[in-house]
Amino acid sequence: MEHPTVTKLQKEGLPESKIYGTDACGDEVFEGDYILEHEGEIILECNALDYLVDILGAERKTAGK
């Protein structure tokens, strides 16, 4: 006897996530993702450092050096 969830997945497949858009770094943003907004741009939270360095030109340094 299979678990009802397994049976449902076998019949219907995995549910598709709804695409919300594309962030400033070019990655797809799905409903439920954590985002930041800056001057009209959407940035995935996991891309915040890349956005600061690559797009805004922030400089990454080590404190005390």
Biopython code that builds the backbone (N, CA, C, O; Angstrom):
import numpy as np
from Bio.PDB.StructureBuilder import StructureBuilder

atoms = [
    (1, "MET", "N", (0.847, -1.187, 0.000)),
    (1, "MET", "CA", (0.000, 0.000, 0.000)),
    (1, "MET", "C", (0.889, 1.245, 0.000)),
    (1, "MET", "O", (1.780, 1.383, 0.838)),
    (2, "GLU", "N", (0.636, 2.143, -0.944)),
    (2, "GLU", "CA", (1.431, 3.362, -1.051)),
    (2, "GLU", "C", (0.806, 4.495, -0.249)),
    (2, "GLU", "O", (-0.397, 4.521, 0.009)),
    (3, "HIS", "N", (1.654, 5.409, 0.124)),
    (3, "HIS", "CA", (1.202, 6.612, 0.816)),
    (3, "HIS", "C", (0.381, 7.450, -0.167)),
    (3, "HIS", "O", (0.742, 7.530, -1.341)),
    (4, "PRO", "N", (-0.707, 8.073, 0.279)),
    (4, "PRO", "CA", (-1.550, 8.867, -0.628)),
    (4, "PRO", "C", (-0.795, 9.998, -1.334)),
    (4, "PRO", "O", (-1.106, 10.333, -2.477)),
    (5, "THR", "N", (0.180, 10.576, -0.667)),
    (5, "THR", "CA", (0.964, 11.650, -1.284)),
    (5, "THR", "C", (1.772, 11.122, -2.455)),
    (5, "THR", "O", (1.874, 11.783, -3.488)),
    (6, "VAL", "N", (2.348, 9.931, -2.303)),
    (6, "VAL", "CA", (3.125, 9.313, -3.383)),
    (6, "VAL", "C", (2.216, 9.034, -4.573)),
    (6, "VAL", "O", (2.584, 9.309, -5.715)),
    (7, "THR", "N", (1.042, 8.494, -4.315)),
    (7, "THR", "CA", (0.087, 8.200, -5.385)),
    (7, "THR", "C", (-0.305, 9.477, -6.127)),
    (7, "THR", "O", (-0.356, 9.494, -7.357)),
    (8, "LYS", "N", (-0.580, 10.543, -5.379)),
    (8, "LYS", "CA", (-0.962, 11.818, -5.990)),
    (8, "LYS", "C", (0.170, 12.368, -6.857)),
    (8, "LYS", "O", (-0.073, 12.829, -7.972)),
    (9, "LEU", "N", (1.406, 12.322, -6.352)),
    (9, "LEU", "CA", (2.549, 12.814, -7.120)),
    (9, "LEU", "C", (2.764, 12.009, -8.391)),
    (9, "LEU", "O", (3.120, 12.565, -9.430)),
    (10, "GLN", "N", (2.549, 10.707, -8.313)),
    (10, "GLN", "CA", (2.706, 9.866, -9.499)),
    (10, "GLN", "C", (1.653, 10.201, -10.556)),
    (10, "GLN", "O", (1.936, 10.140, -11.752)),
    (11, "LYS", "N", (0.457, 10.550, -10.125)),
    (11, "LYS", "CA", (-0.619, 10.877, -11.062)),
    (11, "LYS", "C", (-0.480, 12.285, -11.628)),
    (11, "LYS", "O", (-0.649, 12.495, -12.829)),
    (12, "GLU", "N", (-0.171, 13.257, -10.756)),
    (12, "GLU", "CA", (-0.219, 14.669, -11.143)),
    (12, "GLU", "C", (1.147, 15.306, -11.354)),
    (12, "GLU", "O", (1.240, 16.362, -11.979)),
    (13, "GLY", "N", (2.196, 14.692, -10.850)),
    (13, "GLY", "CA", (3.523, 15.304, -10.917)),
    (13, "GLY", "C", (3.688, 16.367, -9.844)),
    (13, "GLY", "O", (2.778, 16.616, -9.053)),
    (14, "LEU", "N", (4.857, 16.988, -9.827)),
    (14, "LEU", "CA", (5.125, 18.035, -8.849)),
    (14, "LEU", "C", (4.376, 19.306, -9.227)),
    (14, "LEU", "O", (4.257, 19.627, -10.409)),
    (15, "PRO", "N", (3.868, 20.032, -8.229)),
    (15, "PRO", "CA", (3.201, 21.298, -8.550)),
    (15, "PRO", "C", (4.231, 22.311, -9.061)),
    (15, "PRO", "O", (5.355, 22.372, -8.563)),
    (16, "GLU", "N", (3.836, 23.099, -10.055)),
    (16, "GLU", "CA", (4.745, 24.094, -10.614)),
    (16, "GLU", "C", (4.664, 25.375, -9.802)),
    (16, "GLU", "O", (3.581, 25.820, -9.425)),
    (17, "SER", "N", (5.829, 25.964, -9.537)),
    (17, "SER", "CA", (5.876, 27.245, -8.843)),
    (17, "SER", "C", (5.523, 28.351, -9.828)),
    (17, "SER", "O", (5.855, 28.275, -11.011)),
    (18, "LYS", "N", (4.850, 29.372, -9.329)),
    (18, "LYS", "CA", (4.493, 30.501, -10.177)),
    (18, "LYS", "C", (5.667, 31.475, -10.236)),
    (18, "LYS", "O", (6.208, 31.881, -9.207)),
    (19, "ILE", "N", (6.047, 31.838, -11.449)),
    (19, "ILE", "CA", (7.154, 32.774, -11.628)),
    (19, "ILE", "C", (6.653, 34.186, -11.352)),
    (19, "ILE", "O", (5.636, 34.611, -11.901)),
    (20, "TYR", "N", (7.375, 34.912, -10.498)),
    (20, "TYR", "CA", (7.044, 36.284, -10.130)),
    (20, "TYR", "C", (7.730, 37.264, -11.072)),
    (20, "TYR", "O", (7.187, 38.323, -11.384)),
    (21, "GLY", "N", (8.924, 36.903, -11.520)),
    (21, "GLY", "CA", (9.685, 37.775, -12.416)),
    (21, "GLY", "C", (11.139, 37.364, -12.452)),
    (21, "GLY", "O", (11.487, 36.230, -12.121)),
    (22, "THR", "N", (11.992, 38.301, -12.860)),
    (22, "THR", "CA", (13.433, 38.077, -12.925)),
    (22, "THR", "C", (14.107, 39.164, -12.106)),
    (22, "THR", "O", (13.722, 40.331, -12.186)),
    (23, "ASP", "N", (15.115, 38.791, -11.316)),
    (23, "ASP", "CA", (15.776, 39.795, -10.494)),
    (23, "ASP", "C", (16.869, 40.514, -11.285)),
    (23, "ASP", "O", (17.153, 40.163, -12.430)),
    (24, "ALA", "N", (17.471, 41.517, -10.665)),
    (24, "ALA", "CA", (18.478, 42.352, -11.318)),
    (24, "ALA", "C", (19.713, 41.564, -11.730)),
    (24, "ALA", "O", (20.473, 42.014, -12.587)),
    (25, "CYS", "N", (19.923, 40.400, -11.134)),
    (25, "CYS", "CA", (21.080, 39.562, -11.473)),
    (25, "CYS", "C", (20.735, 38.539, -12.554)),
    (25, "CYS", "O", (21.593, 37.759, -12.966)),
    (26, "GLY", "N", (19.480, 38.539, -13.016)),
    (26, "GLY", "CA", (19.069, 37.647, -14.095)),
    (26, "GLY", "C", (18.474, 36.327, -13.656)),
    (26, "GLY", "O", (18.199, 35.473, -14.499)),
    (27, "ASP", "N", (18.267, 36.131, -12.363)),
    (27, "ASP", "CA", (17.702, 34.878, -11.863)),
    (27, "ASP", "C", (16.179, 34.976, -11.762)),
    (27, "ASP", "O", (15.627, 36.035, -11.466)),
    (28, "GLU", "N", (15.513, 33.842, -12.016)),
    (28, "GLU", "CA", (14.060, 33.806, -11.896)),
    (28, "GLU", "C", (13.653, 33.931, -10.435)),
    (28, "GLU", "O", (14.283, 33.356, -9.548)),
    (29, "VAL", "N", (12.596, 34.687, -10.202)),
    (29, "VAL", "CA", (12.033, 34.864, -8.870)),
    (29, "VAL", "C", (10.675, 34.173, -8.866)),
    (29, "VAL", "O", (9.841, 34.425, -9.735)),
    (30, "PHE", "N", (10.460, 33.308, -7.893)),
    (30, "PHE", "CA", (9.209, 32.569, -7.774)),
    (30, "PHE", "C", (8.410, 33.100, -6.592)),
    (30, "PHE", "O", (8.979, 33.622, -5.633)),
    (31, "GLU", "N", (7.088, 32.963, -6.667)),
    (31, "GLU", "CA", (6.244, 33.371, -5.547)),
    (31, "GLU", "C", (6.738, 32.680, -4.290)),
    (31, "GLU", "O", (6.991, 31.476, -4.291)),
    (32, "GLY", "N", (6.873, 33.446, -3.217)),
    (32, "GLY", "CA", (7.341, 32.904, -1.947)),
    (32, "GLY", "C", (8.822, 33.129, -1.701)),
    (32, "GLY", "O", (9.284, 32.958, -0.573)),
    (33, "ASP", "N", (9.592, 33.511, -2.739)),
    (33, "ASP", "CA", (11.019, 33.802, -2.554)),
    (33, "ASP", "C", (11.183, 35.083, -1.743)),
    (33, "ASP", "O", (10.338, 35.976, -1.807)),
    (34, "TYR", "N", (12.262, 35.170, -0.987)),
    (34, "TYR", "CA", (12.582, 36.388, -0.253)),
    (34, "TYR", "C", (13.320, 37.331, -1.187)),
    (34, "TYR", "O", (14.323, 36.965, -1.800)),
    (35, "ILE", "N", (12.801, 38.566, -1.287)),
    (35, "ILE", "CA", (13.391, 39.538, -2.200)),
    (35, "ILE", "C", (13.664, 40.857, -1.489)),
    (35, "ILE", "O", (13.132, 41.128, -0.412)),
    (36, "LEU", "N", (14.497, 41.659, -2.115)),
    (36, "LEU", "CA", (14.734, 43.038, -1.706)),
    (36, "LEU", "C", (14.330, 43.899, -2.890)),
    (36, "LEU", "O", (14.412, 43.457, -4.036)),
    (37, "GLU", "N", (13.895, 45.123, -2.626)),
    (37, "GLU", "CA", (13.604, 46.060, -3.700)),
    (37, "GLU", "C", (14.491, 47.275, -3.517)),
    (37, "GLU", "O", (14.604, 47.812, -2.415)),
    (38, "HIS", "N", (15.122, 47.707, -4.605)),
    (38, "HIS", "CA", (15.998, 48.872, -4.568)),
    (38, "HIS", "C", (15.806, 49.661, -5.848)),
    (38, "HIS", "O", (16.116, 49.180, -6.938)),
    (39, "GLU", "N", (15.293, 50.877, -5.712)),
    (39, "GLU", "CA", (15.080, 51.773, -6.847)),
    (39, "GLU", "C", (14.382, 51.075, -8.016)),
    (39, "GLU", "O", (14.793, 51.201, -9.170)),
    (40, "GLY", "N", (13.322, 50.340, -7.693)),
    (40, "GLY", "CA", (12.531, 49.672, -8.714)),
    (40, "GLY", "C", (13.052, 48.316, -9.155)),
    (40, "GLY", "O", (12.384, 47.616, -9.916)),
    (41, "GLU", "N", (14.221, 47.939, -8.694)),
    (41, "GLU", "CA", (14.800, 46.632, -9.043)),
    (41, "GLU", "C", (14.397, 45.605, -7.995)),
    (41, "GLU", "O", (14.268, 45.924, -6.814)),
    (42, "ILE", "N", (14.202, 44.373, -8.441)),
    (42, "ILE", "CA", (13.947, 43.246, -7.544)),
    (42, "ILE", "C", (15.248, 42.465, -7.439)),
    (42, "ILE", "O", (15.881, 42.162, -8.451)),
    (43, "ILE", "N", (15.649, 42.136, -6.208)),
    (43, "ILE", "CA", (16.867, 41.365, -5.987)),
    (43, "ILE", "C", (16.526, 40.208, -5.061)),
    (43, "ILE", "O", (15.995, 40.413, -3.970)),
    (44, "LEU", "N", (16.834, 38.989, -5.500)),
    (44, "LEU", "CA", (16.678, 37.854, -4.599)),
    (44, "LEU", "C", (17.589, 38.069, -3.399)),
    (44, "LEU", "O", (18.718, 38.537, -3.543)),
    (45, "GLU", "N", (17.095, 37.725, -2.225)),
    (45, "GLU", "CA", (17.893, 37.921, -1.017)),
    (45, "GLU", "C", (19.256, 37.240, -1.129)),
    (45, "GLU", "O", (20.259, 37.780, -0.663)),
    (46, "CYS", "N", (19.296, 36.061, -1.741)),
    (46, "CYS", "CA", (20.558, 35.331, -1.870)),
    (46, "CYS", "C", (21.505, 35.994, -2.876)),
    (46, "CYS", "O", (22.678, 35.626, -2.937)),
    (47, "ASN", "N", (21.026, 36.956, -3.661)),
    (47, "ASN", "CA", (21.869, 37.668, -4.625)),
    (47, "ASN", "C", (22.267, 39.062, -4.144)),
    (47, "ASN", "O", (22.881, 39.820, -4.894)),
    (48, "ALA", "N", (21.926, 39.407, -2.905)),
    (48, "ALA", "CA", (22.158, 40.764, -2.413)),
    (48, "ALA", "C", (23.634, 41.158, -2.469)),
    (48, "ALA", "O", (23.947, 42.274, -2.883)),
    (49, "LEU", "N", (24.539, 40.284, -2.070)),
    (49, "LEU", "CA", (25.966, 40.609, -2.099)),
    (49, "LEU", "C", (26.445, 40.811, -3.530)),
    (49, "LEU", "O", (27.169, 41.766, -3.813)),
    (50, "ASP", "N", (26.046, 39.919, -4.435)),
    (50, "ASP", "CA", (26.422, 40.068, -5.846)),
    (50, "ASP", "C", (25.901, 41.387, -6.406)),
    (50, "ASP", "O", (26.606, 42.061, -7.157)),
    (51, "TYR", "N", (24.688, 41.758, -6.054)),
    (51, "TYR", "CA", (24.097, 43.007, -6.531)),
    (51, "TYR", "C", (24.909, 44.202, -6.042)),
    (51, "TYR", "O", (25.215, 45.112, -6.812)),
    (52, "LEU", "N", (25.251, 44.190, -4.766)),
    (52, "LEU", "CA", (26.033, 45.300, -4.212)),
    (52, "LEU", "C", (27.386, 45.438, -4.896)),
    (52, "LEU", "O", (27.799, 46.546, -5.238)),
    (53, "VAL", "N", (28.070, 44.335, -5.096)),
    (53, "VAL", "CA", (29.422, 44.365, -5.657)),
    (53, "VAL", "C", (29.397, 44.540, -7.172)),
    (53, "VAL", "O", (30.048, 45.440, -7.704)),
    (54, "ASP", "N", (28.660, 43.696, -7.861)),
    (54, "ASP", "CA", (28.714, 43.674, -9.327)),
    (54, "ASP", "C", (27.932, 44.799, -9.992)),
    (54, "ASP", "O", (28.349, 45.310, -11.031)),
    (55, "ILE", "N", (26.816, 45.188, -9.412)),
    (55, "ILE", "CA", (25.959, 46.167, -10.075)),
    (55, "ILE", "C", (26.110, 47.564, -9.478)),
    (55, "ILE", "O", (26.188, 48.547, -10.215)),
    (56, "LEU", "N", (26.152, 47.655, -8.154)),
    (56, "LEU", "CA", (26.285, 48.968, -7.533)),
    (56, "LEU", "C", (27.739, 49.395, -7.357)),
    (56, "LEU", "O", (28.015, 50.556, -7.055)),
    (57, "GLY", "N", (28.662, 48.466, -7.543)),
    (57, "GLY", "CA", (30.081, 48.808, -7.474)),
    (57, "GLY", "C", (30.670, 48.865, -6.074)),
    (57, "GLY", "O", (31.731, 49.457, -5.872)),
    (58, "ALA", "N", (29.995, 48.256, -5.105)),
    (58, "ALA", "CA", (30.553, 48.217, -3.753)),
    (58, "ALA", "C", (31.852, 47.423, -3.775)),
    (58, "ALA", "O", (32.029, 46.519, -4.592)),
    (59, "GLU", "N", (32.755, 47.771, -2.870)),
    (59, "GLU", "CA", (34.053, 47.106, -2.809)),
    (59, "GLU", "C", (34.083, 46.183, -1.599)),
    (59, "GLU", "O", (33.785, 46.608, -0.483)),
    (60, "ARG", "N", (34.439, 44.930, -1.815)),
    (60, "ARG", "CA", (34.507, 43.957, -0.724)),
    (60, "ARG", "C", (35.904, 44.010, -0.133)),
    (60, "ARG", "O", (36.897, 43.889, -0.850)),
    (61, "LYS", "N", (35.976, 44.192, 1.186)),
    (61, "LYS", "CA", (37.260, 44.312, 1.878)),
    (61, "LYS", "C", (37.230, 43.491, 3.158)),
    (61, "LYS", "O", (36.174, 43.040, 3.603)),
    (62, "THR", "N", (38.397, 43.308, 3.733)),
    (62, "THR", "CA", (38.523, 42.677, 5.036)),
    (62, "THR", "C", (38.814, 43.772, 6.055)),
    (62, "THR", "O", (39.720, 44.581, 5.858)),
    (63, "ALA", "N", (38.053, 43.798, 7.138)),
    (63, "ALA", "CA", (38.240, 44.823, 8.161)),
    (63, "ALA", "C", (39.638, 44.733, 8.757)),
    (63, "ALA", "O", (40.134, 43.639, 9.027)),
    (64, "GLY", "N", (40.264, 45.872, 8.961)),
    (64, "GLY", "CA", (41.585, 45.918, 9.573)),
    (64, "GLY", "C", (42.729, 45.736, 8.599)),
    (64, "GLY", "O", (43.887, 45.743, 9.017)),
    (65, "LYS", "N", (42.448, 45.574, 7.317)),
    (65, "LYS", "CA", (43.528, 45.394, 6.339)),
    (65, "LYS", "C", (43.534, 46.519, 5.349)),
    (65, "LYS", "O", (44.371, 46.543, 4.448)),
]
sb = StructureBuilder()
sb.init_structure("model")
sb.init_model(0)
sb.init_chain("A")
sb.init_seg("    ")
for serial, (resi, resn, name, xyz) in enumerate(atoms, 1):
    if name == "N":
        sb.init_residue(resn, " ", resi, " ")
    sb.init_atom(name, np.array(xyz, "f"), 0.0, 1.0, " ", f" {name:<3s}", serial, name[0])
structure = sb.get_structure()
